[in-house]
């Protein structure tokens, strides 16, 4: 909605078929992200540098925290990330 309200739009790229951000009715900039630093044109069509933040309570049952960009989640699923974390977890002194 933020992008649409700023004269931008998201639509499928004719090249790679992924959703991308464009100036409405134009073929540019074609960003695959909705958050960016330093892209003046993209900022004019609603792309922002402000992060999306979600807060979760941490409990004693939690084993690890994963901080990752969208790029990670486009490649790996939650189960794969948990498996990687479990395989590489260091023992924490108790």
C-alpha atoms as an extended CHARMM CRD file, in Angstrom:
* protein
*
        94  EXT
         1         1  UNK       CA              0.0000000000        0.0000000000        0.0000000000  PROA      1               0.0000000000
         2         2  UNK       CA              2.8950000000        2.3510000000        0.8540000000  PROA      2               0.0000000000
         3         3  UNK       CA              4.3720000000        1.9120000000       -2.6190000000  PROA      3               0.0000000000
         4         4  UNK       CA              1.0400000000        2.2550000000       -4.4210000000  PROA      4               0.0000000000
         5         5  UNK       CA              0.2220000000        5.4420000000       -2.4800000000  PROA      5               0.0000000000
         6         6  UNK       CA              3.5170000000        6.9300000000       -3.7240000000  PROA      6               0.0000000000
         7         7  UNK       CA              2.8680000000        6.3240000000       -7.4540000000  PROA      7               0.0000000000
         8         8  UNK       CA              4.6840000000        3.0180000000       -7.5100000000  PROA      8               0.0000000000
         9         9  UNK       CA              3.4810000000       -0.5060000000       -8.0740000000  PROA      9               0.0000000000
        10        10  UNK       CA              4.5850000000       -4.0770000000       -7.6000000000  PROA      10              0.0000000000
        11        11  UNK       CA              4.2430000000       -6.4290000000      -10.5070000000  PROA      11              0.0000000000
        12        12  UNK       CA              5.8560000000       -9.4990000000      -11.9750000000  PROA      12              0.0000000000
        13        13  UNK       CA              9.0760000000       -8.9100000000      -13.8820000000  PROA      13              0.0000000000
        14        14  UNK       CA              8.8370000000      -10.0410000000      -17.5180000000  PROA      14              0.0000000000
        15        15  UNK       CA             12.4140000000      -11.3410000000      -17.2480000000  PROA      15              0.0000000000
        16        16  UNK       CA             12.5800000000      -13.4540000000      -14.0800000000  PROA      16              0.0000000000
        17        17  UNK       CA              8.8600000000      -13.5740000000      -13.1560000000  PROA      17              0.0000000000
        18        18  UNK       CA              9.5780000000      -12.2770000000       -9.6250000000  PROA      18              0.0000000000
        19        19  UNK       CA              7.6000000000       -9.4690000000       -8.0070000000  PROA      19              0.0000000000
        20        20  UNK       CA              9.4390000000       -6.1690000000       -8.3400000000  PROA      20              0.0000000000
        21        21  UNK       CA              8.8180000000       -2.4950000000       -7.4930000000  PROA      21              0.0000000000
        22        22  UNK       CA              8.3530000000       -0.1100000000      -10.4240000000  PROA      22              0.0000000000
        23        23  UNK       CA              7.2760000000        3.4500000000      -11.0710000000  PROA      23              0.0000000000
        24        24  UNK       CA              3.6270000000        2.9530000000      -11.9900000000  PROA      24              0.0000000000
        25        25  UNK       CA              3.2170000000        2.1020000000      -15.7000000000  PROA      25              0.0000000000
        26        26  UNK       CA              7.0070000000        2.1980000000      -16.2930000000  PROA      26              0.0000000000
        27        27  UNK       CA              9.7300000000       -0.4490000000      -16.5610000000  PROA      27              0.0000000000
        28        28  UNK       CA             12.0640000000        1.0170000000      -13.9410000000  PROA      28              0.0000000000
        29        29  UNK       CA             13.6060000000        0.7350000000      -11.3600000000  PROA      29              0.0000000000
        30        30  UNK       CA             12.5140000000       -2.9240000000      -11.0770000000  PROA      30              0.0000000000
        31        31  UNK       CA             13.6750000000       -3.4360000000       -7.4840000000  PROA      31              0.0000000000
        32        32  UNK       CA             13.0740000000       -6.7980000000       -5.8430000000  PROA      32              0.0000000000
        33        33  UNK       CA             12.9130000000       -5.1050000000       -2.4210000000  PROA      33              0.0000000000
        34        34  UNK       CA             10.6430000000       -2.5690000000       -0.7380000000  PROA      34              0.0000000000
        35        35  UNK       CA             13.3410000000       -1.2380000000        1.6130000000  PROA      35              0.0000000000
        36        36  UNK       CA             16.5890000000        0.3290000000        0.4580000000  PROA      36              0.0000000000
        37        37  UNK       CA             19.2820000000        2.8080000000        1.4830000000  PROA      37              0.0000000000
        38        38  UNK       CA             20.3310000000        5.6010000000       -0.8730000000  PROA      38              0.0000000000
        39        39  UNK       CA             18.1130000000        4.9300000000       -3.8940000000  PROA      39              0.0000000000
        40        40  UNK       CA             16.5880000000        8.3710000000       -4.5290000000  PROA      40              0.0000000000
        41        41  UNK       CA             14.2020000000        7.2950000000       -7.3170000000  PROA      41              0.0000000000
        42        42  UNK       CA             12.9640000000        4.3400000000       -5.3020000000  PROA      42              0.0000000000
        43        43  UNK       CA             12.3630000000        6.5340000000       -2.2510000000  PROA      43              0.0000000000
        44        44  UNK       CA             10.0740000000        8.7440000000       -4.3770000000  PROA      44              0.0000000000
        45        45  UNK       CA              7.8160000000        5.7490000000       -5.0820000000  PROA      45              0.0000000000
        46        46  UNK       CA              7.5100000000        4.5250000000       -1.4940000000  PROA      46              0.0000000000
        47        47  UNK       CA             10.5990000000        2.3660000000       -1.0180000000  PROA      47              0.0000000000
        48        48  UNK       CA             11.8290000000        3.2140000000        2.4580000000  PROA      48              0.0000000000
        49        49  UNK       CA             14.9480000000        2.7820000000        4.5520000000  PROA      49              0.0000000000
        50        50  UNK       CA             12.9140000000        2.2080000000        7.7200000000  PROA      50              0.0000000000
        51        51  UNK       CA             13.0510000000       -1.4400000000        8.7980000000  PROA      51              0.0000000000
        52        52  UNK       CA             10.0910000000       -3.6280000000        9.5670000000  PROA      52              0.0000000000
        53        53  UNK       CA             10.4520000000       -4.5540000000       13.2400000000  PROA      53              0.0000000000
        54        54  UNK       CA              8.6340000000       -7.3040000000       15.0910000000  PROA      54              0.0000000000
        55        55  UNK       CA              9.1590000000       -7.8830000000       18.8280000000  PROA      55              0.0000000000
        56        56  UNK       CA              8.8870000000      -11.3070000000       20.3630000000  PROA      56              0.0000000000
        57        57  UNK       CA              9.3520000000      -12.1820000000       24.0460000000  PROA      57              0.0000000000
        58        58  UNK       CA             12.4060000000      -14.3650000000       24.6770000000  PROA      58              0.0000000000
        59        59  UNK       CA             11.8440000000      -17.2570000000       27.0450000000  PROA      59              0.0000000000
        60        60  UNK       CA             14.0690000000      -19.8440000000       28.7270000000  PROA      60              0.0000000000
        61        61  UNK       CA             12.8110000000      -22.3720000000       26.1550000000  PROA      61              0.0000000000
        62        62  UNK       CA             14.3630000000      -20.4380000000       23.2460000000  PROA      62              0.0000000000
        63        63  UNK       CA             17.6160000000      -21.9430000000       21.9580000000  PROA      63              0.0000000000
        64        64  UNK       CA             18.7630000000      -19.2610000000       19.5090000000  PROA      64              0.0000000000
        65        65  UNK       CA             17.8190000000      -16.0820000000       17.6630000000  PROA      65              0.0000000000
        66        66  UNK       CA             18.1430000000      -15.6770000000       13.9020000000  PROA      66              0.0000000000
        67        67  UNK       CA             18.5090000000      -12.1830000000       12.4580000000  PROA      67              0.0000000000
        68        68  UNK       CA             18.3570000000      -12.3470000000        8.6780000000  PROA      68              0.0000000000
        69        69  UNK       CA             17.4870000000      -10.2910000000        5.6370000000  PROA      69              0.0000000000
        70        70  UNK       CA             14.6830000000      -11.1470000000        3.2250000000  PROA      70              0.0000000000
        71        71  UNK       CA             17.3180000000      -12.6320000000        0.9400000000  PROA      71              0.0000000000
        72        72  UNK       CA             17.9050000000      -15.4660000000        3.4000000000  PROA      72              0.0000000000
        73        73  UNK       CA             14.2100000000      -16.2570000000        3.6840000000  PROA      73              0.0000000000
        74        74  UNK       CA             13.8590000000      -16.2990000000       -0.1340000000  PROA      74              0.0000000000
        75        75  UNK       CA             16.4230000000      -19.1120000000       -0.2460000000  PROA      75              0.0000000000
        76        76  UNK       CA             15.8980000000      -21.0120000000        3.0190000000  PROA      76              0.0000000000
        77        77  UNK       CA             12.7640000000      -22.0970000000        4.8270000000  PROA      77              0.0000000000
        78        78  UNK       CA             12.2940000000      -21.9890000000        8.6070000000  PROA      78              0.0000000000
        79        79  UNK       CA             12.9960000000      -25.7130000000        8.9780000000  PROA      79              0.0000000000
        80        80  UNK       CA             16.2580000000      -25.4080000000        7.0400000000  PROA      80              0.0000000000
        81        81  UNK       CA             17.4060000000      -22.4800000000        9.1960000000  PROA      81              0.0000000000
        82        82  UNK       CA             16.6060000000      -24.4040000000       12.3920000000  PROA      82              0.0000000000
        83        83  UNK       CA             18.5390000000      -27.4100000000       11.0750000000  PROA      83              0.0000000000
        84        84  UNK       CA             21.5750000000      -25.2330000000       10.2450000000  PROA      84              0.0000000000
        85        85  UNK       CA             21.4420000000      -23.5920000000       13.6570000000  PROA      85              0.0000000000
        86        86  UNK       CA             21.1830000000      -26.9310000000       15.4690000000  PROA      86              0.0000000000
        87        87  UNK       CA             24.1020000000      -28.3640000000       13.4800000000  PROA      87              0.0000000000
        88        88  UNK       CA             26.3280000000      -25.3670000000       14.2580000000  PROA      88              0.0000000000
        89        89  UNK       CA             25.2110000000      -24.4630000000       17.7740000000  PROA      89              0.0000000000
        90        90  UNK       CA             27.9890000000      -23.9790000000       20.2900000000  PROA      90              0.0000000000
        91        91  UNK       CA             27.5290000000      -25.3430000000       23.7770000000  PROA      91              0.0000000000
        92        92  UNK       CA             26.6330000000      -22.5700000000       26.2040000000  PROA      92              0.0000000000
        93        93  UNK       CA             28.0870000000      -22.9860000000       29.6960000000  PROA      93              0.0000000000
        94        94  UNK       CA             25.3040000000      -23.4700000000       32.2250000000  PROA      94              0.0000000000
